[in-house]
Amino acid sequence: MSGVIRSAVTGIGGYLPENVVTNADLARTVDTSDEWIQERTGIRQRHKAPHEQLTSDLAVEASKRALAAAGRTAAEVDLIVVATTTPDLTFPATASIVQRKLGVPVCPAFDVQAVCSGFVYALSVADGFVARGHARCALVIGAEEMTRLLDYEDRTTCVLFGDGAGAVVLEPVEGQGTTADRGLLGFALRCDGTKTDLLYVDGGPAQTGSVGHLRMLGNQVFKHAVINIAEAVEAAAAKAGVEVSDVDWFIPHQANQRILQGVANRLKIDEAKVISTVAEHANTSAASIPLALWQGVEDGRIKRGDLLLMEAMGGGLTWGACTLRL
C-alpha cells in the first residue's frame, strides 16, 4: 500500500442478553418507579445476563456478528482489544478468553480499562497497531456486565446500568490524508485522577479482596460530563480537520438522556443527528458506543461514508472522543 494508511471499521456487531428488566420490574424490589427513572434518565429498560453467561460470552457473540459483517473469519484476526470493567476473572485478560472461545490464532490480546470511556481508548490503542502495519484484522470490543457491580439498595445507581457488548473489526485502508478518507481520523483522550471519588467501585483485589459495588455522585458527574465531553469532542474534530457541524451522526456514550441532550446542545448538534439507545439498554459502560453504532447501522440511519463523532466519560474520571468516517 502507498499513501496514508487509516484504520477503517469494516464490520460492526452487537449483542444484548435475552433477559430484559423493565423499570416496572425494578420497582417491585427497589424504592423507585418507572416515572421517576424515565424523568431523570430517559431509561425504560435494561438487559441483564444470567449468572452463567460471562462478559466474554457477550463479547464473543458481538464479535461473531462484527466478523460476519466484515466478511472475515476468526482465523484472520491478529489483534484483540477488549474494553471492560467487568472482566470474567482478575486475570487472565478477558481478551485471551475471547480469543480461545472464538478460535483466534496466537496474536496480541489484552484488555483496556477506562470504564465507560474504554471503547474510545481501545479504538485508539488498536489504531496504533493497524495504521502502523502491526495488525491487519483487529477486533475491538466493548463488553460489560455492569449489573454485577450494582448495590440494589442504592436506588440512585442501580437503575442506571445494564449488560451488553459491541464489537468492530478494524482493517487498514489506503487514504489520501484528507478528511474524506475512510477510517479513524482524530482522537482526544483525557483523564483527571483527582476526581476518582465521583465515580468508582468500592472494592478491588489490592484494597479489599472483593469486587465491591458501584458508587457515584451523580450531580457532580453530570456537571463534569457536559463541560468536559464537549471540549474533547471539539478537540477530536479539530485533530481530524473537520467542524462539529460537518458531522453526520453524533454517537455519545449512553449514560443518561439528559447528558446526551446537554452535550448536544452545548455543541449545537441537531438532535436529529444524535443516536440514542439509552432508553432500551441503559448505561452499558464500554459497550454503549459500539451498541449504539451497531443499532444505527442496523436500522439504516448510519451509512458507509458518513462522518461520525463518538464520545464517552467514565470513572477515573476518564473521557474522550474520536472522529470516524465509516
N, C-alpha and C positions, 0 to 999 in steps of 0.2 A: 504494500500500500504506500501511497505517497500523499502529500498534503497533510492536513491536520486530522489526527485520529481522535474521535469522540467516542464516548461510551453511550450507546443507544439502548433504550428499553425496547426489546423486541417481543416480549411476551409478558402478560400480566395475569395473575391468578389470585383468588381469594377463597377463604373458607371460614364458615361460621358454624359452631356446634349446633346440633339439631335442637337442643333444649332451649326454648325461649322463655324468659322470665319477664313478665309484664310489670308495670308499676302496680297494678292491682294485686298481682301475686305477691310482690314485696310487702304491700300494705297489710297483708294477713299476718305477718310476723314482725314487721318494723313499724314504728310510730311515724307513719307518713301517709301520703295519698297521691293518687295519680295527678290530681290538680296541682298539688304542691311541687311535685317533681317536674312536671311539664312547664309550669310557670317559671321556675328558676333555672332550668337546664335545657328544656326542649326535648328531653329524653322520654320515649314512650315504652321502650323495651330494651333488653339486652340478652345476649346468649351466654349460657353457662355450660362449660364442659363437664361431663361426668367424671368421677374420681379416676376411672381407669383410662381416660383419654388425656394424654400429656401434651405439653406445649409442643414437643417435637412432632406429635401426631398431627396437630393443626398445621404446623409448618410444612409437613410432608404433603398434605392434601393441597394446600395453596401452591406449593412448588410444582406438583404434578400438573396443575391447571396452567401455570405460567409456562412450563416447558412445552406443553401441548400447544399453547397459543403461539409460541415462538417456533414451533416445528422442530424442537430439539429433544434429545433423549438424555436420561440421566448419565449415560456413558460419555456424553460430550461435555459435561460440566467439569470445569477445572478450578473453581473457586466457590466457596460457600461462606457467606457472611450473614449471621443471624443477629438481629437486634431483638433483645428480650431482657426483661427484668424479672421474669418468672421462669428460670431455667428448670429443666427436668431435675437436675442434680447440681450440687455446688460445683462439682466437676465430674466428668469432662464437659466441655462446652456443648451446648445443645446442637451446635452446627455439626459436631462429629457424630452425634446420634442421628441427625437428619441424613448425613452422608451415608451412614450404614443402612438406614431404612430405605433410602432411595436407590441404593446400589451404585453410588457415585464412586469412580476410581480414586485412588490416592491423589490428594491435592490439598492446598491450604483450606482449612475450615476452622472458623473461630467465631466467637460471639462479640458483639459490641453492646456495652451497657451505658446508655444515656437516657434511660427511662422513655418518656413519651417522644423525645427527640431522636430516639435511637435509629429510626429508619433513615432520616436525613443524614445522620452521622455515618451509618452503614453504607449509604449510597456514595458518600464522599470517599470512604475507605476503598470501596470496590472500584470506584473511578480511578483511583491511584494505581490499581492493578491493570484494568482493562485499557485505559487510554495510553498506558506506557508499555503495552505489549506483554504484560506478565500473565494475562488471562484472556481467553477468547470466548468463554461462555460462563459467566458468573451468575450465581443465584444470590439475590439479595432479599432477605426475608425479614418481616416484622411479625413476631408471633408472641402472643401473651395469654396467660390465664390469670387475669387480674382479680377474678373472684376468689382466688386462693389467698389473697392478701387482705381481704376486707374484714373489718370488725362490724358485724351486723347489729351491734348496739350503738354504733355511731351513724345516725341517720343522715348526717351531712355528707358522708363519703360513700357509704355502702350502696347508695342508689346510683352512683355516677359511672360505675365501671362494668365492663363485660369482657368476654373472651373471644378471640378470633385470630386469624392470620392472613397476611397478604404477602405476595412474593412477585418479584420481577426478574426477568432474565436480562442481563446486560451483555452486549456484544460490541466489538469495535466496528465503527463505520468511518469512512473517509469523508472529511468535510473540507470546506474552503476557508475556515477560520472566520466565518461571518455569523451573524445572528440567525441566518436562515438555515444553518447546519442542523441536522438532526442530532439529538443526544443531549447530555448534560452540559449546560453552558455556564453556570455560575453557582457558587455556594457562599453562604455566610453562616459560620458556626460560632456559638457563644456559650460561655458558662460563667456563673458568678457563685463561687463556692461559699460566699458569706451568707447566702440565703438558703442553706440546706435545711434550716428549721421550718421553712414554709411548706415543704412537701417531701416526705421521707417515709421510710418503713422503720419501725422501732425494734428491729431485730437484725441479726446477721451472725455469721459463723464466729467472727473475732470478738464481737461485743457481748452477745447473749447466747450464742449457740442455738438460736431458734430462728424461724423465718420472720416472725413479727407481723404487725398489722400496719396498714397504710394510715398515715396521719397527714392532715392538710389544714392550713389556714387559708380557707377558700377566698376570702375577700382580698387578702394580700397577693395571692397567686393571680387573681383576676386583674388586679391593678398592674402588676408587672407584665402580665401576658400581653395586654393590649398595646402597651407602650413599646416593650422590647421586641415583640414579634414584628410589629410594623417596621421598626428600624432594620431588623435582619432581612425582611422581605425586600426593602428598598436597596439594601446592600447587595443582596443576591442578584437583583435585577440589574444593578449598576455594573457588577462584575461580568454579567452576560452581555452588557451593552444594549439593554432594552429598557423601555419605560414600563412601569407597572401598568399603565393604561394600554400597553400593547398586548397584554396577556389575554389569552382566550379563556383560560379556566384557572381559578384560584382553588387550590385543594389544601385546606387547612387541616391541622390536627383536630380530630373530632372530640373535643373535650366538653364543650358547653356551647349551646346555640348563641348565648349572649356574648361569649368571647368571639365566636366566629363573626357575628354581626359587628361587634365593636372594632375588630381589626379591619374588616372590610370597609367600614365607614371611615376609619382613620386613613386608610389608603385610597379612599374614593373609588373603590371597586364596586361595580354594579352587582347587586345581589343576585341577578340572573346568571352571573358568571361564577358563583360560589357553589362548589359541590359540597352538599351537607348530607351526611348519613347518620349523624349522631342520634337522631330520633329512633333509628332502627337497631343500632347495636351499641349505643352509649360510648364511653371512652375505652377503647381497646389499646391504649398506650401506643407502643411502637407499631402496632398493626393497623392503626386507624388511617394513616395516609395511604398505604397500599390498598386497603379495603375500599376507601373512597375512590381512589383511582380506578380500581377494578370495576366498581359499580358504575362509574361514569362511562367507562369504555363499554361495559356490557349493555347499558341502556341506550347506547348510540350517541350520547352527547359529546363525548371526547373522541376525536378522530385523529388519524395519522396526520402529522404536520402541525397539530395545534401546539401553541406555546403555553406551558403550564408553570405555575408558581406553587410550590409546596412549602409548608411551614409547620413547626411544632414547638411546644415548650413542655418541659418536664422537670422532674426533681433534679436538684443539683445546685441552683437552678440551671438547667441547660435549655438552650433554644437554638433554632437555626432555620434556614430556608434554602431552597435551591430552585434553580430555573432549568426547565427541561423542555426541549422540543421533541414531541412524540413522532 
